[in-house]
Amino acid sequence: MMKIWNIASWSIGIVLILVLAAFSSQKIGEVQFHDIDIQVDYGQNHYFVTKAEINEMVRKEYPYLDSILIREINITLLEETLDNHPSIRKAEVYSALDGILRIHVQQKQPCYRVHNSTRDYYIAEKGDTMVLSPNYSAKVPLVTGKLSAETTHKVYEFFKSIKKDEFFGNFFTGIDVDDNGGWTLYPKPGNHKVILGEPENLDEKLRRLKIFYQSVIDKKNIDSIASLNLTYDKQVICKKY
C-alpha cells in the first residue's frame, strides 16, 4: 500500500511541475519587455567590451525593443549575435516574469599581443586570434619578428606554461623572433635582454636563468647588465654595460 502511495505522490508531483512550467511559459510569453540587465565579466581587469556597446547591439537587432513582448526576442539568435563579437568568448541570454532581459558576457582573455608589418592582434587564452579593441588596450607581453604558424604555437605554449610558474609568471614583457627562429626575451626588471636562442630545452634554460637571477643578481647590480645568453650548454653568459 505504501509503495502505491509513493508512486501516486511522485506522479502528482510531476504533473504539478509540468502544469506550473506550462503556466510560467504562458505567462512569460505575455510579458512586456521592461529593461536590459547586462553583466560583463571584468574579472581580469580587461575592458574590451562595454555595457553600452552590448546594449547597442541588442537594440540594433530589435529597434522597437521597448514595445515588444519578451517572447518576440529570439534568445538563441541573440546569443549567437553576441558570440560573434570579436572580444566575446561566450554570451548567455535569458529572461523571467519581471520582463527584464538578462545578458551575461564572458570576454576573451589576451595571452600576448603580436606586432608585425601587416597588423597587430592578440592571441587569446585558448590560442585563437583576437582583434584589437577600440575601447581598451591590454598590458600583455608583446611578440615581434618572424612568426610562422609553428612559432606562434610555440610562443603561446611558452606563455601558457610560465604562467603557472611563481617566479616567471609575469616576468617577461616581450619576445622577438629573429629570421633564424631564435628568441630574445625581454624581462620586466632591469634594462637587459635574455638571448634564448632556438626554443628548445626551454625547461633547462629557464632553470639556469632562474638560478642566476636568484643567486647572482640583486636590485643593486641588475641595471648594470646588458644581456644574458642561454645559448651555450649549461651556462649563462652575462654581458655588462
C-alpha positions in Angstrom: 0.0 0.0 0.0 2.8 2.3 0.9 4.5 1.6 -2.4 1.4 2.5 -4.3 1.0 5.7 -2.3 4.7 6.7 -3.1 4.1 6.1 -6.8 0.9 8.2 -6.7 2.7 11.0 -4.8 5.5 11.1 -7.4 3.0 11.1 -10.2 1.0 14.0 -8.8 4.3 15.9 -8.1 5.4 15.5 -11.7 2.0 16.6 -13.1 2.1 19.7 -10.9 5.6 20.6 -12.1 4.5 20.3 -15.7 1.4 22.4 -15.1 3.5 25.1 -13.4 6.1 25.0 -16.2 3.3 25.4 -18.8 1.7 28.2 -16.8 5.1 30.0 -16.4 5.8 29.6 -20.1 2.4 31.1 -21.0 3.0 34.0 -18.5 6.5 34.7 -19.9 5.0 34.7 -23.4 2.7 37.6 -22.4 5.2 39.7 -20.5 6.1 43.0 -22.0 9.8 43.9 -22.3 10.8 46.1 -19.4 14.6 46.6 -19.3 18.0 45.0 -20.0 20.4 43.9 -17.3 23.9 43.5 -18.7 26.7 41.9 -16.7 30.2 41.7 -18.2 32.9 39.6 -16.5 35.8 42.0 -15.8 37.5 39.6 -13.5 41.0 40.1 -15.0 40.6 43.8 -15.4 40.3 43.7 -19.1 37.6 46.1 -20.6 37.3 45.2 -24.2 33.5 45.2 -24.2 31.3 47.8 -22.7 27.7 47.5 -21.4 26.8 50.4 -23.7 28.2 48.5 -26.7 26.2 45.4 -25.9 23.0 47.4 -25.3 23.5 49.0 -28.8 24.0 45.6 -30.4 20.7 44.3 -28.8 18.7 47.4 -29.9 20.2 47.2 -33.4 18.7 43.7 -33.6 15.4 44.9 -32.1 14.8 48.5 -33.0 11.4 48.5 -31.3 12.6 46.7 -28.2 10.7 48.8 -25.7 7.3 48.0 -27.3 7.6 44.2 -27.8 6.9 41.1 -25.7 9.7 39.1 -24.3 8.6 36.1 -26.4 9.3 38.0 -29.5 13.0 38.1 -28.7 14.9 35.1 -30.2 17.2 34.3 -27.3 19.3 31.7 -29.3 19.8 34.1 -32.2 20.7 37.0 -29.9 23.3 34.8 -28.1 24.8 33.9 -31.5 25.0 37.6 -32.5 26.8 38.5 -29.3 29.1 35.5 -29.6 30.2 36.8 -33.0 31.7 39.9 -31.3 35.5 39.6 -31.7 36.1 40.2 -27.9 33.4 38.0 -26.5 34.1 34.4 -25.6 30.5 33.4 -24.6 27.2 35.2 -24.0 24.3 33.9 -22.1 20.8 35.5 -22.5 17.7 34.7 -20.6 14.5 36.4 -19.2 11.9 35.9 -16.5 8.4 37.1 -15.4 9.8 40.5 -14.5 10.2 41.5 -18.2 14.0 42.0 -17.8 16.3 40.6 -20.5 19.4 39.4 -18.7 22.7 39.2 -20.5 25.9 37.8 -19.1 29.1 38.2 -21.1 32.4 36.4 -20.7 35.2 38.2 -22.5 38.2 36.6 -24.3 41.4 37.0 -22.3 44.5 38.0 -24.2 47.7 36.0 -23.6 50.0 38.2 -25.6 50.0 40.8 -28.4 51.6 40.2 -31.8 53.0 43.1 -33.8 54.2 42.7 -37.4 54.4 44.7 -40.6 50.8 44.0 -41.6 48.7 44.2 -38.4 48.5 43.9 -34.6 46.4 41.4 -32.8 46.2 39.3 -29.6 46.5 35.6 -29.1 43.7 34.8 -26.6 43.8 32.4 -23.7 42.6 29.5 -25.9 45.1 30.1 -28.6 42.8 31.8 -31.1 43.3 35.2 -32.7 41.7 38.2 -31.1 41.5 41.6 -32.8 42.4 44.8 -31.0 39.6 46.7 -29.3 38.9 50.4 -29.8 37.8 50.5 -26.1 40.8 49.2 -24.4 44.5 48.1 -24.8 45.7 45.2 -22.6 49.0 45.3 -20.8 50.3 41.9 -22.0 53.6 40.8 -23.5 54.5 42.0 -27.0 55.7 39.5 -29.6 57.6 40.7 -32.7 59.6 39.3 -35.5 59.2 36.5 -37.9 56.2 34.4 -36.8 55.2 31.3 -38.7 52.2 29.3 -37.5 54.5 26.9 -35.8 56.4 29.7 -34.0 53.1 31.3 -32.9 52.0 28.0 -31.4 55.3 27.6 -29.5 55.1 31.2 -28.2 51.5 30.5 -27.0 52.6 27.3 -25.2 55.6 29.2 -23.7 53.4 31.9 -22.1 50.8 29.3 -21.1 53.5 27.3 -19.4 55.3 30.0 -17.5 52.0 31.5 -16.2 52.0 28.5 -13.8 55.5 29.4 -12.5 55.6 31.5 -9.4 58.8 33.2 -10.4 58.3 33.7 -14.2 54.5 34.1 -14.2 54.5 37.8 -15.2 58.3 38.2 -15.7 58.7 38.8 -19.4 57.3 41.8 -21.3 58.1 40.5 -24.8 59.7 38.2 -27.2 61.5 39.0 -30.5 61.9 36.2 -33.0 64.8 36.6 -35.5 64.9 35.3 -39.1 66.5 32.1 -38.0 63.9 31.3 -35.4 65.9 32.4 -32.4 64.2 34.1 -29.5 65.2 37.1 -27.4 63.3 37.6 -24.2 62.7 41.0 -22.5 62.3 40.8 -18.7 60.5 43.4 -16.6 63.3 44.1 -14.1 66.4 45.9 -15.3 67.3 47.0 -18.8 68.6 43.9 -20.3 67.7 41.2 -22.8 67.8 37.4 -22.5 69.2 35.6 -25.6 67.4 32.3 -25.5 68.3 31.1 -29.0 66.1 28.4 -30.5 63.1 27.5 -28.3 64.5 24.0 -27.4 65.2 22.6 -23.9 63.2 25.5 -22.5 62.8 24.0 -19.1 66.5 23.6 -18.7 67.3 27.1 -20.0 64.7 28.7 -17.7 66.0 26.7 -14.8 69.5 28.1 -15.3 68.1 31.6 -15.8 66.1 31.4 -12.5 69.1 30.2 -10.6 71.2 33.1 -12.0 68.6 35.7 -11.0 68.1 34.3 -7.6 71.7 33.8 -6.7 73.7 36.4 -8.6 71.5 39.4 -9.4 70.1 41.8 -6.9 68.5 45.2 -7.2 71.8 47.0 -7.0 73.5 45.3 -10.0 70.6 44.3 -12.2 70.8 47.7 -14.1 74.4 47.1 -15.0 73.6 44.0 -17.1 73.2 44.4 -20.9 72.4 40.8 -21.8 72.2 37.2 -20.6 73.0 34.5 -23.1 71.5 31.0 -22.6 72.5 29.5 -26.0 75.6 27.8 -24.5 75.1 24.4 -22.8 74.8 24.6 -19.0 75.9 28.2 -19.0 74.6 31.7 -18.5 76.9 34.3 -20.2 76.5 37.7 -18.6 77.4 40.8 -20.5 77.5 44.1 -18.7 77.3 47.7 -19.9 
